[in-house]
């Protein structure tokens, strides 16, 4: 690892990510977290121990957002790329609606990794949706999993309940129960949790049942001190960027002056998303009810980016409407500025410096604050702060001595703290100086990256040592599949194993000898438990892939890792209960025992009979059921989702693992193998085949062997020169 450097893959799924001109505050999903992940990835890419950083997000091609988000690969620098993966279509959707599509994101990330021919050392998920993706990839590839929550579901639920919102409404809008369940799962599987504050670890994560399982480390976010420099010290050299910042400064002053009657007064600055939890109304109320404060200072509220309030989501629309109503209630015209937009690259740093030049105060009035990125930005520019006595602000104020902590729900306390700083010149200077000096001591990305690399290196090394203790093989199934170029997939009953197993050991020896280049899988009508037991009984080692229940399920490796992506893919328009009810009155169908039934498979016994299959099709189609029907051995009827079958499962595996279908040798003997045997794979019909496969004779890439069972597979391997092709 030390010689080649770390390869880090980070995940922030929701999609509105780009390296420049970030749209912070555009909606609820574009808060400080998107800036955090971009700046973290950039800082890591500058570290000597890091070889490559890739930040994965969702590809969005939508007229409602910038074309930048539709670019598959965005190269930020020579060691950092943003990789955009399409899932759930191309339209933008808020993160709570992405849960059903995350397994598609996992599958396409696997495909990307296979294409790169290099497996990352670390996967790092940011937010629970991305944490889920990282957890799945870590499990598949046997690599280190890191998680950063940014905000936690249990804390969010508590705050929303306290605000008066009903549990059912919270879950309907935010899918909060599912999110919390996923956070519990992530805590069980993560190798390291990176937190921004001690409060987050000790108070917020402590609410979770599995909080005692992972290792935690506190690494505060960093800051670009070249951008957020002190108000009194212009460090920029002459050039285009100087002009851009000077223009931003002048534009902001012009915009503020448009609102304010006495623009020279100290400026109380608020900068946040229009979210109820940010408590903007509390700040305006505190200002509106304190006439002394109004006479001392102006108030500027930059609440995200807005065009038409009436077209915004409920939360944002309600907050912005309340701002306007409060402004009118307290008659704050000429004293409060509420601009509609601001540029984050140039204007936000200038805003802090303008407020500092006017001897103002930055106020974070949130009800709860996990970290508080705007606090360290403003303090770095020399602007004192007032913040909630909660979470991140406690650490920031303790480290930097740059302002005051208050109960932000108490409007008198909030107004009093602001007045105290503005009115006391010595205190203002002390907080300003302490902020400038201590931010550079505690909150730089260079320091963050150094600590991050140290922590993850320690985590990887300790996990490798633990694996050696328990003699766990290094070739996790994902790593193995990523390195394979050819596969043999065989039906079990009467194909791989039959009445005569004379050649089975010989076939297994071939697989063992060529294990580095050829994978082995089975495709069966049996359930996965039955497959495992039957293979073990006949001395067959665990396969790399099991396609079970006639293609309704896929599993990987000896640990039987369930392919959730396949389950998500085939679940579309599948209604098992409706199918069972539709067919329950047909007298020639006998519902099989429960042990054979699966979530995505309905199984019956049905003897041959005239027009029976036609009657089944007619009933299912009349009731608008979507399905795949498979009848085999003149007695077994299986009904699966319309996207499922052995053949479709095979094609899914080919796509996901980037193995061409022509590199699969596929072996079968009966009707439920027919679809799998058609098309591009090298098909093998063993000598003891059922008559229903006669229709395949003469078709391209279909070889009927003389030998039976495993002997027939060996015969086909020679016929196709499969071992030579796999070299």
ChimeraX attribute file (.defattr): number of C-alpha atoms within 10 A of each C-alpha:
attribute: neighborCount
match mode: 1-to-1
recipient: residues
	/A:1	13
	/A:2	10
	/A:3	7
	/A:4	10
	/A:5	14
	/A:6	23
	/A:7	20
	/A:8	22
	/A:9	24
	/A:10	26
	/A:11	25
	/A:12	25
	/A:13	27
	/A:14	24
	/A:15	23
	/A:16	24
	/A:17	26
	/A:18	19
	/A:19	18
	/A:20	12
	/A:21	11
	/A:22	18
	/A:23	21
	/A:24	24
	/A:25	23
	/A:26	18
	/A:27	20
	/A:28	16
	/A:29	18
	/A:30	19
	/A:31	18
	/A:32	17
	/A:33	18
	/A:34	22
	/A:35	19
	/A:36	18
	/A:37	19
	/A:38	21
	/A:39	18
	/A:40	21
	/A:41	24
	/A:42	23
	/A:43	21
	/A:44	25
	/A:45	25
	/A:46	18
	/A:47	17
	/A:48	12
	/A:49	19
	/A:50	19
	/A:51	20
	/A:52	21
	/A:53	26
	/A:54	24
	/A:55	25
	/A:56	26
	/A:57	25
	/A:58	26
	/A:59	27
	/A:60	28
	/A:61	18
	/A:62	13
	/A:63	9
	/A:64	9
	/A:65	13
	/A:66	13
	/A:67	11
	/A:68	16
	/A:69	21
	/A:70	20
	/A:71	15
	/A:72	17
	/A:73	16
	/A:74	18
	/A:75	13
	/A:76	17
	/A:77	13
	/A:78	11
	/A:79	18
	/A:80	23
	/A:81	21
	/A:82	25
	/A:83	21
	/A:84	23
	/A:85	24
	/A:86	20
	/A:87	22
	/A:88	19
	/A:89	12
	/A:90	14
	/A:91	14
	/A:92	20
	/A:93	14
	/A:94	12
	/A:95	17
	/A:96	18
	/A:97	13
	/A:98	18
	/A:99	16
	/A:100	12
	/A:101	16
	/A:102	21
	/A:103	23
	/A:104	21
	/A:105	23
	/A:106	23
	/A:107	25
	/A:108	19
	/A:109	21
	/A:110	21
	/A:111	19
	/A:112	17
	/A:113	17
	/A:114	21
	/A:115	12
	/A:116	11
	/A:117	11
	/A:118	13
	/A:119	20
	/A:120	20
	/A:121	20
	/A:122	23
	/A:123	27
	/A:124	27
	/A:125	28
	/A:126	25
	/A:127	23
	/A:128	29
	/A:129	24
	/A:130	27
	/A:131	30
	/A:132	26
	/A:133	25
	/A:134	31
	/A:135	28
	/A:136	23
	/A:137	22
	/A:138	24
	/A:139	16
	/A:140	21
	/A:141	21
	/A:142	19
	/A:143	24
	/A:144	26
	/A:145	27
	/A:146	28
	/A:147	30
	/A:148	19
	/A:149	23
	/A:150	17
	/A:151	18
	/A:152	21
	/A:153	25
	/A:154	19
	/A:155	17
	/A:156	17
	/A:157	20
	/A:158	12
	/A:159	15
	/A:160	17
	/A:161	13
	/A:162	10
	/A:163	12
	/A:164	8
	/A:165	13
	/A:166	13
	/A:167	14
	/A:168	12
	/A:169	12
	/A:170	16
	/A:171	15
	/A:172	12
	/A:173	10
	/A:174	18
	/A:175	17
	/A:176	21
	/A:177	17
	/A:178	14
	/A:179	21
	/A:180	19
	/A:181	14
	/A:182	17
	/A:183	26
	/A:184	17
	/A:185	16
	/A:186	27
	/A:187	24
	/A:188	16
	/A:189	23
	/A:190	25
	/A:191	22
	/A:192	22
	/A:193	22
	/A:194	22
	/A:195	22
	/A:196	23
	/A:197	21
	/A:198	18
	/A:199	20
	/A:200	22
	/A:201	19
	/A:202	12
	/A:203	12
	/A:204	18
	/A:205	24
	/A:206	13
	/A:207	14
	/A:208	17
	/A:209	11
	/A:210	16
	/A:211	19
	/A:212	12
	/A:213	13
	/A:214	17
	/A:215	14
	/A:216	20
	/A:217	18
	/A:218	17
	/A:219	19
	/A:220	23
	/A:221	23
	/A:222	24
	/A:223	24
	/A:224	16
	/A:225	17
	/A:226	9
	/A:227	17
	/A:228	21
	/A:229	24
	/A:230	26
	/A:231	22
	/A:232	11
	/A:233	9
	/A:234	9
	/A:235	11
	/A:236	12
	/A:237	8
	/A:238	8
	/A:239	8
	/A:240	9
	/A:241	12
	/A:242	14
	/A:243	11
	/A:244	14
	/A:245	17
	/A:246	15
	/A:247	15
	/A:248	21
	/A:249	19
	/A:250	14
	/A:251	14
	/A:252	19
	/A:253	15
	/A:254	12
	/A:255	13
	/A:256	19
	/A:257	15
	/A:258	13
	/A:259	18
	/A:260	19
	/A:261	14
	/A:262	13
	/A:263	18
	/A:264	13
	/A:265	19
	/A:266	21
	/A:267	25
	/A:268	28
	/A:269	24
	/A:270	23
	/A:271	22
	/A:272	22
	/A:273	24
	/A:274	26
	/A:275	21
	/A:276	19
	/A:277	19
	/A:278	22
	/A:279	20
	/A:280	28
	/A:281	22
	/A:282	22
	/A:283	25
	/A:284	25
	/A:285	20
	/A:286	23
	/A:287	27
	/A:288	24
	/A:289	14
	/A:290	16
	/A:291	11
	/A:292	12
	/A:293	21
	/A:294	18
	/A:295	11
	/A:296	15
	/A:297	25
	/A:298	26
	/A:299	28
	/A:300	23
	/A:301	21
	/A:302	22
	/A:303	25
	/A:304	24
	/A:305	19
	/A:306	19
	/A:307	9
	/A:308	9
	/A:309	14
	/A:310	12
	/A:311	10
	/A:312	14
	/A:313	11
	/A:314	12
	/A:315	14
	/A:316	23
	/A:317	18
	/A:318	16
	/A:319	22
	/A:320	24
	/A:321	13
	/A:322	16
	/A:323	22
	/A:324	13
	/A:325	13
	/A:326	17
	/A:327	20
	/A:328	12
	/A:329	11
	/A:330	14
	/A:331	12
	/A:332	19
	/A:333	12
	/A:334	16
	/A:335	22
	/A:336	24
	/A:337	21
	/A:338	18
	/A:339	18
	/A:340	13
	/A:341	15
	/A:342	20
	/A:343	14
	/A:344	17
	/A:345	17
	/A:346	18
	/A:347	21
	/A:348	22
	/A:349	23
	/A:350	27
	/A:351	24
	/A:352	31
	/A:353	26
	/A:354	22
	/A:355	24
	/A:356	27
	/A:357	18
	/A:358	18
	/A:359	24
	/A:360	29
	/A:361	31
	/A:362	27
	/A:363	28
	/A:364	26
	/A:365	27
	/A:366	25
	/A:367	20
	/A:368	23
	/A:369	21
	/A:370	21
	/A:371	25
	/A:372	21
	/A:373	21
	/A:374	19
	/A:375	26
	/A:376	31
	/A:377	26
	/A:378	33
	/A:379	34
	/A:380	33
	/A:381	30
	/A:382	33
	/A:383	33
	/A:384	35
	/A:385	31
	/A:386	25
	/A:387	28
	/A:388	23
	/A:389	19
	/A:390	20
	/A:391	22
	/A:392	24
	/A:393	28
	/A:394	20
	/A:395	18
	/A:396	26
	/A:397	24
	/A:398	13
	/A:399	16
	/A:400	24
	/A:401	20
	/A:402	31
	/A:403	29
	/A:404	22
	/A:405	19
	/A:406	18
	/A:407	17
	/A:408	26
	/A:409	16
	/A:410	13
	/A:411	21
	/A:412	15
	/A:413	15
	/A:414	25
	/A:415	24
	/A:416	16
	/A:417	19
	/A:418	24
	/A:419	20
	/A:420	14
	/A:421	23
	/A:422	22
	/A:423	15
	/A:424	10
	/A:425	11
	/A:426	11
	/A:427	16
	/A:428	23
	/A:429	17
	/A:430	16
	/A:431	22
	/A:432	28
	/A:433	21
	/A:434	20
	/A:435	31
	/A:436	26
	/A:437	16
	/A:438	19
	/A:439	26
	/A:440	19
	/A:441	12
	/A:442	19
	/A:443	23
	/A:444	18
	/A:445	24
	/A:446	18
	/A:447	18
	/A:448	21
	/A:449	23
	/A:450	15
	/A:451	16
	/A:452	19
	/A:453	17
	/A:454	12
	/A:455	16
	/A:456	21
	/A:457	19
	/A:458	12
	/A:459	18
	/A:460	19
	/A:461	12
	/A:462	12
	/A:463	15
	/A:464	15
	/A:465	12
	/A:466	12
	/A:467	13
	/A:468	12
	/A:469	9
	/A:470	8
	/A:471	9
	/A:472	11
	/A:473	10
	/A:474	14
	/A:475	12
	/A:476	18
	/A:477	22
	/A:478	22
	/A:479	19
	/A:480	18
	/A:481	25
	/A:482	22
	/A:483	20
	/A:484	18
	/A:485	19
	/A:486	23
	/A:487	25
	/A:488	19
	/A:489	25
	/A:490	27
	/A:491	26
	/A:492	23
	/A:493	19
	/A:494	20
	/A:495	24
	/A:496	26
	/A:497	22
	/A:498	15
	/A:499	9
	/A:500	12
	/A:501	15
	/A:502	14
	/A:503	19
	/A:504	21
	/A:505	15
	/A:506	14
	/A:507	18
	/A:508	15
	/A:509	12
	/A:510	15
	/A:511	17
	/A:512	14
	/A:513	11
	/A:514	13
	/A:515	13
	/A:516	15
	/A:517	18
	/A:518	23
	/A:519	22
	/A:520	21
	/A:521	20
	/A:522	23
	/A:523	31
	/A:524	23
	/A:525	24
	/A:526	18
	/A:527	19
	/A:528	19
	/A:529	11
	/A:530	16
	/A:531	22
	/A:532	18
	/A:533	11
	/A:534	16
	/A:535	17
	/A:536	12
	/A:537	9
	/A:538	12
	/A:539	11
	/A:540	16
	/A:541	13
	/A:542	19
	/A:543	18
	/A:544	21
	/A:545	24
	/A:546	28
	/A:547	29
	/A:548	24
	/A:549	27
	/A:550	25
	/A:551	28
	/A:552	29
	/A:553	26
	/A:554	26
	/A:555	20
	/A:556	20
	/A:557	19
	/A:558	15
	/A:559	11
	/A:560	18
	/A:561	16
	/A:562	15
	/A:563	18
	/A:564	17
	/A:565	19
	/A:566	23
	/A:567	17
	/A:568	14
	/A:569	16
	/A:570	20
	/A:571	17
	/A:572	12
	/A:573	13
	/A:574	19
	/A:575	16
	/A:576	20
	/A:577	9
	/A:578	14
	/A:579	20
	/A:580	15
	/A:581	9
	/A:582	16
	/A:583	15
	/A:584	12
	/A:585	9
	/A:586	12
	/A:587	8
	/A:588	13
	/A:589	19
	/A:590	15
	/A:591	17
	/A:592	16
	/A:593	10
	/A:594	9
	/A:595	9
	/A:596	17
	/A:597	16
	/A:598	15
	/A:599	14
	/A:600	19
	/A:601	22
	/A:602	23
	/A:603	22
	/A:604	19
	/A:605	17
	/A:606	21
	/A:607	14
	/A:608	14
	/A:609	9
	/A:610	7
	/A:611	9
	/A:612	15
	/A:613	15
	/A:614	9
	/A:615	13
	/A:616	16
	/A:617	16
	/A:618	12
	/A:619	15
	/A:620	17
	/A:621	12
	/A:622	10
	/A:623	12
	/A:624	12
	/A:625	19
	/A:626	19
	/A:627	21
	/A:628	15
	/A:629	19
	/A:630	19
	/A:631	18
	/A:632	17
	/A:633	15
	/A:634	14
	/A:635	12
	/A:636	19
	/A:637	22
	/A:638	23
	/A:639	23
	/A:640	28
	/A:641	25
	/A:642	17
	/A:643	20
	/A:644	26
	/A:645	30
	/A:646	27
	/A:647	24
	/A:648	17
	/A:649	23
	/A:650	24
	/A:651	17
	/A:652	18
	/A:653	19
	/A:654	18
	/A:655	15
	/A:656	21
	/A:657	22
	/A:658	19
	/A:659	21
	/A:660	16
	/A:661	20
	/A:662	16
	/A:663	19
	/A:664	23
	/A:665	24
	/A:666	29
	/A:667	31
	/A:668	31
	/A:669	29
	/A:670	22
	/A:671	20
	/A:672	28
	/A:673	26
	/A:674	21
	/A:675	14
	/A:676	26
	/A:677	27
	/A:678	17
	/A:679	15
	/A:680	17
	/A:681	22
	/A:682	23
	/A:683	29
	/A:684	27
	/A:685	31
	/A:686	28
	/A:687	20
	/A:688	19
	/A:689	19
	/A:690	17
	/A:691	11
	/A:692	15
	/A:693	18
	/A:694	13
	/A:695	9
	/A:696	17
	/A:697	12
	/A:698	10
	/A:699	11
	/A:700	13
	/A:701	19
	/A:702	21
	/A:703	22
	/A:704	22
	/A:705	20
	/A:706	14
	/A:707	17
	/A:708	26
	/A:709	31
	/A:710	28
	/A:711	25
	/A:712	24
	/A:713	29
	/A:714	21
	/A:715	19
	/A:716	26
	/A:717	19
	/A:718	11
	/A:719	11
	/A:720	16
	/A:721	11
	/A:722	20
	/A:723	15
	/A:724	9
	/A:725	11
	/A:726	15
	/A:727	11
